[in-house]
């Protein structure tokens, strides 16, 4: 059996590999999948074909992955929303922890709290004071109920005793457009989405959500540093496969991904997306996913958040 497994890994792959992305082209997950996929193709000796299967917060592509043959020819690049979805949806056609195998951690990015220039605040302290004096008067946008822009603001409200008004959009792009126009007052956005507006002065950055200051905005304090003790939100990105994937193939893919991430050009391109990398084994990544399913599942249930 050991010899057969080794032979399987040595012969894999013999045809193109499909890389699912649960969102439309152009987003951070799509950019990461195409960047890392190109390097994987060089290492594997076969094309890695990115296929965008958006819809239902990423659950459509995830269900497709879970039901695909566990032969290494169907993979998925996904972010931390995978952990959110486990609690947001009551009727998922897959089990997040039982039907999926984390293969490779690709990095994480802090988000940034940005406000419209019309809002009379420049620091987190001023933002929270204004929110407390004007409960419900600050409208914040997100890419939808249960999205990566919604839940961190719900967490911020829960630990600061503030009350903001959520305005869900069909994607973060329209929300940012309305933020610039002043139709909404605040947003927690990804670095890649927010940076052009911050750099051009169209919106004002208040704080970042990571444990440490972001190299992309080193002058900006973190939320924890600015007074929200213990607050940390660093959405991760990773590669997944069906759970029954043979271990030799999983190890082959994990090694190829680690090799891709180690390249200076890849690291630089990821840094341009605001993605910070630290070494993490396949087992450590799997534990991170399990921990986030538990952590965010409890928060989502306690907050009573349900997907639309």
SULWO-V308816 format. One record per residue. N is the residue number from 1. SS is DSSP state (helix for helix, strand for strand, loop for the rest). PHI is phi in radians with two decimals (999 if undefined). Layout:
# SULWO-V308816
n=N ss=SS phi=PHI
n=N ss=SS phi=PHI
This chain:
# SULWO-V308816
n=1 ss=loop phi=999
n=2 ss=helix phi=-1.10
n=3 ss=helix phi=-1.10
n=4 ss=helix phi=-1.13
n=5 ss=helix phi=-1.14
n=6 ss=helix phi=-1.12
n=7 ss=helix phi=-1.13
n=8 ss=helix phi=-1.08
n=9 ss=helix phi=-1.15
n=10 ss=helix phi=-1.21
n=11 ss=helix phi=-1.48
n=12 ss=loop phi=-1.36
n=13 ss=loop phi=-1.71
n=14 ss=loop phi=-1.96
n=15 ss=loop phi=-2.67
n=16 ss=loop phi=-1.01
n=17 ss=strand phi=-1.84
n=18 ss=strand phi=-1.65
n=19 ss=strand phi=-1.96
n=20 ss=strand phi=-1.31
n=21 ss=strand phi=-2.21
n=22 ss=loop phi=-1.34
n=23 ss=loop phi=-2.41
n=24 ss=loop phi=-1.19
n=25 ss=loop phi=-1.04
n=26 ss=loop phi=1.76
n=27 ss=loop phi=-1.35
n=28 ss=helix phi=-1.08
n=29 ss=helix phi=-1.07
n=30 ss=helix phi=-1.16
n=31 ss=helix phi=-1.08
n=32 ss=helix phi=-1.11
n=33 ss=helix phi=-1.06
n=34 ss=helix phi=-1.25
n=35 ss=helix phi=-1.15
n=36 ss=helix phi=-1.25
n=37 ss=helix phi=-1.05
n=38 ss=helix phi=-1.11
n=39 ss=helix phi=-1.30
n=40 ss=helix phi=-1.06
n=41 ss=helix phi=-1.05
n=42 ss=helix phi=-1.11
n=43 ss=helix phi=-1.28
n=44 ss=helix phi=-1.42
n=45 ss=loop phi=1.35
n=46 ss=loop phi=-2.45
n=47 ss=loop phi=-1.07
n=48 ss=strand phi=-1.95
n=49 ss=strand phi=-1.71
n=50 ss=strand phi=-1.36
n=51 ss=strand phi=-2.21
n=52 ss=strand phi=-1.45
n=53 ss=loop phi=-2.21
n=54 ss=loop phi=-1.39
n=55 ss=loop phi=2.13
n=56 ss=helix phi=0.94
n=57 ss=helix phi=1.13
n=58 ss=helix phi=1.72
n=59 ss=helix phi=-1.32
n=60 ss=helix phi=-1.16
n=61 ss=helix phi=-1.16
n=62 ss=helix phi=-1.14
n=63 ss=helix phi=-1.12
n=64 ss=helix phi=-1.10
n=65 ss=helix phi=-1.10
n=66 ss=helix phi=-1.04
n=67 ss=loop phi=-1.66
n=68 ss=loop phi=-1.38
n=69 ss=loop phi=-1.01
n=70 ss=loop phi=-1.51
n=71 ss=loop phi=-2.11
n=72 ss=loop phi=1.52
n=73 ss=loop phi=-1.73
n=74 ss=strand phi=-2.30
n=75 ss=strand phi=-2.19
n=76 ss=strand phi=-2.59
n=77 ss=strand phi=-1.75
n=78 ss=strand phi=-2.48
n=79 ss=strand phi=-1.90
n=80 ss=loop phi=-1.10
n=81 ss=helix phi=-0.99
n=82 ss=helix phi=-0.99
n=83 ss=helix phi=-1.25
n=84 ss=helix phi=-1.06
n=85 ss=helix phi=-1.07
n=86 ss=helix phi=-1.03
n=87 ss=helix phi=-1.87
n=88 ss=helix phi=-1.21
n=89 ss=loop phi=-1.91
n=90 ss=loop phi=-1.54
n=91 ss=loop phi=-2.23
n=92 ss=loop phi=-1.08
n=93 ss=loop phi=-1.46
n=94 ss=loop phi=-2.68
n=95 ss=loop phi=-1.86
n=96 ss=loop phi=-0.97
n=97 ss=loop phi=-1.56
n=98 ss=loop phi=-1.66
n=99 ss=loop phi=-1.80
n=100 ss=strand phi=-2.19
n=101 ss=strand phi=-2.07
n=102 ss=strand phi=-1.14
n=103 ss=strand phi=-1.86
n=104 ss=strand phi=-2.67
n=105 ss=strand phi=-1.47
n=106 ss=strand phi=-1.94
n=107 ss=strand phi=2.24
n=108 ss=strand phi=-2.53
n=109 ss=strand phi=-2.32
n=110 ss=strand phi=-1.25
n=111 ss=strand phi=-1.68
n=112 ss=strand phi=-2.29
n=113 ss=strand phi=-1.42
n=114 ss=strand phi=-2.14
n=115 ss=strand phi=-2.29
n=116 ss=strand phi=-1.18
n=117 ss=loop phi=-1.11
n=118 ss=loop phi=-1.33
n=119 ss=loop phi=-1.36
n=120 ss=loop phi=-1.39
n=121 ss=loop phi=-2.40
n=122 ss=loop phi=-2.27
n=123 ss=loop phi=-2.25
n=124 ss=helix phi=-1.11
n=125 ss=helix phi=-1.03
n=126 ss=helix phi=-1.15
n=127 ss=helix phi=-1.11
n=128 ss=helix phi=-1.16
n=129 ss=helix phi=-1.09
n=130 ss=helix phi=-1.11
n=131 ss=helix phi=-1.13
n=132 ss=helix phi=-1.25
n=133 ss=helix phi=-1.35
n=134 ss=loop phi=-2.27
n=135 ss=loop phi=-1.01
n=136 ss=loop phi=1.40
n=137 ss=loop phi=-1.47
n=138 ss=loop phi=-1.58
n=139 ss=strand phi=-1.67
n=140 ss=strand phi=-2.00
n=141 ss=strand phi=-1.75
n=142 ss=strand phi=-2.68
n=143 ss=loop phi=-1.41
n=144 ss=loop phi=2.38
n=145 ss=loop phi=-1.09
n=146 ss=loop phi=1.43
n=147 ss=loop phi=-1.38
n=148 ss=loop phi=-1.19
n=149 ss=loop phi=-1.69
n=150 ss=loop phi=-1.60
n=151 ss=helix phi=-1.10
n=152 ss=helix phi=-1.14
n=153 ss=helix phi=-1.31
n=154 ss=helix phi=-1.05
n=155 ss=helix phi=-1.12
n=156 ss=helix phi=-1.06
n=157 ss=helix phi=-1.10
n=158 ss=helix phi=-1.16
n=159 ss=helix phi=-1.68
n=160 ss=helix phi=-1.99
n=161 ss=loop phi=1.23
n=162 ss=loop phi=-1.76
n=163 ss=loop phi=-2.33
n=164 ss=loop phi=-1.90
n=165 ss=strand phi=-1.90
n=166 ss=strand phi=-1.46
n=167 ss=strand phi=-2.12
n=168 ss=strand phi=-1.39
n=169 ss=loop phi=-2.06
n=170 ss=loop phi=-1.58
n=171 ss=loop phi=2.01
n=172 ss=helix phi=-1.34
n=173 ss=helix phi=-1.03
n=174 ss=helix phi=-1.07
n=175 ss=helix phi=-1.15
n=176 ss=helix phi=-1.12
n=177 ss=helix phi=-1.06
n=178 ss=helix phi=-1.24
n=179 ss=helix phi=-1.13
n=180 ss=helix phi=-1.05
n=181 ss=helix phi=-1.37
n=182 ss=loop phi=1.51
n=183 ss=loop phi=-1.22
n=184 ss=loop phi=-2.16
n=185 ss=loop phi=-1.90
n=186 ss=strand phi=-2.67
n=187 ss=strand phi=-2.94
n=188 ss=strand phi=-1.81
n=189 ss=strand phi=-2.10
n=190 ss=strand phi=-1.20
n=191 ss=helix phi=-1.00
n=192 ss=helix phi=-1.03
n=193 ss=helix phi=-1.28
n=194 ss=helix phi=-1.48
n=195 ss=helix phi=-0.96
n=196 ss=helix phi=-1.03
n=197 ss=helix phi=-1.30
n=198 ss=helix phi=-1.18
n=199 ss=helix phi=-1.12
n=200 ss=loop phi=-1.48
n=201 ss=loop phi=1.39
n=202 ss=loop phi=-1.37
n=203 ss=strand phi=-2.37
n=204 ss=strand phi=-1.93
n=205 ss=strand phi=-1.49
n=206 ss=strand phi=-1.86
n=207 ss=strand phi=-2.90
n=208 ss=strand phi=-1.83
n=209 ss=loop phi=-1.80
n=210 ss=loop phi=-1.42
n=211 ss=loop phi=-1.34
n=212 ss=loop phi=-2.25
n=213 ss=loop phi=-1.07
n=214 ss=loop phi=-1.45
n=215 ss=helix phi=-1.03
n=216 ss=helix phi=-1.26
n=217 ss=helix phi=-2.40
n=218 ss=loop phi=-1.12
n=219 ss=loop phi=-1.40
n=220 ss=loop phi=-1.64
n=221 ss=loop phi=-1.30
n=222 ss=strand phi=-1.39
n=223 ss=loop phi=-1.06
n=224 ss=loop phi=-1.14
n=225 ss=loop phi=-1.12
n=226 ss=loop phi=-1.49
n=227 ss=loop phi=2.30
n=228 ss=loop phi=-1.65
n=229 ss=loop phi=-0.98
n=230 ss=loop phi=1.46
n=231 ss=loop phi=-1.28
n=232 ss=loop phi=-2.64
n=233 ss=loop phi=-2.51
n=234 ss=strand phi=-2.27
n=235 ss=strand phi=-1.05
n=236 ss=strand phi=-1.71
n=237 ss=strand phi=-2.24
n=238 ss=strand phi=-2.79
n=239 ss=strand phi=-1.85
n=240 ss=strand phi=-2.23
n=241 ss=strand phi=-2.46
n=242 ss=strand phi=-1.05
n=243 ss=loop phi=-1.06
n=244 ss=loop phi=-1.47
n=245 ss=loop phi=-0.99
n=246 ss=loop phi=-0.97
n=247 ss=helix phi=-1.00
n=248 ss=helix phi=-1.06
n=249 ss=helix phi=-1.27
n=250 ss=helix phi=-1.05
n=251 ss=helix phi=-1.15
n=252 ss=helix phi=-1.09
n=253 ss=helix phi=-1.19
n=254 ss=helix phi=-1.07
n=255 ss=helix phi=-1.14
n=256 ss=helix phi=-1.14
n=257 ss=helix phi=-1.17
n=258 ss=helix phi=-1.09
n=259 ss=helix phi=-1.14
n=260 ss=helix phi=-1.09
n=261 ss=helix phi=-1.17
n=262 ss=helix phi=-1.26
n=263 ss=loop phi=-1.25
n=264 ss=helix phi=-1.02
n=265 ss=helix phi=-1.12
n=266 ss=helix phi=-1.17
n=267 ss=helix phi=-1.02
n=268 ss=helix phi=-1.14
n=269 ss=helix phi=-1.16
n=270 ss=helix phi=-1.14
n=271 ss=helix phi=-1.10
n=272 ss=helix phi=-1.12
n=273 ss=loop phi=-1.54
n=274 ss=loop phi=1.40
n=275 ss=loop phi=-1.59
n=276 ss=strand phi=-1.81
n=277 ss=loop phi=-2.01
n=278 ss=loop phi=-2.41
n=279 ss=loop phi=-1.12
n=280 ss=loop phi=-2.65
n=281 ss=loop phi=-1.29
n=282 ss=helix phi=-1.04
n=283 ss=helix phi=-1.19
n=284 ss=helix phi=-1.17
n=285 ss=helix phi=-1.14
n=286 ss=helix phi=-1.07
n=287 ss=helix phi=-1.19
n=288 ss=helix phi=-1.07
n=289 ss=helix phi=-1.10
n=290 ss=helix phi=-1.03
n=291 ss=helix phi=-1.13
n=292 ss=helix phi=-1.27
n=293 ss=helix phi=-1.06
n=294 ss=helix phi=-1.23
n=295 ss=helix phi=-1.08
n=296 ss=helix phi=-1.32
n=297 ss=helix phi=-1.08
n=298 ss=helix phi=-1.12
n=299 ss=helix phi=-1.11
n=300 ss=helix phi=-1.10
n=301 ss=helix phi=-1.16
n=302 ss=helix phi=-1.14
n=303 ss=helix phi=-1.44
n=304 ss=loop phi=1.23
n=305 ss=loop phi=-1.48
n=306 ss=loop phi=-2.25
n=307 ss=loop phi=-1.18
n=308 ss=loop phi=-1.30
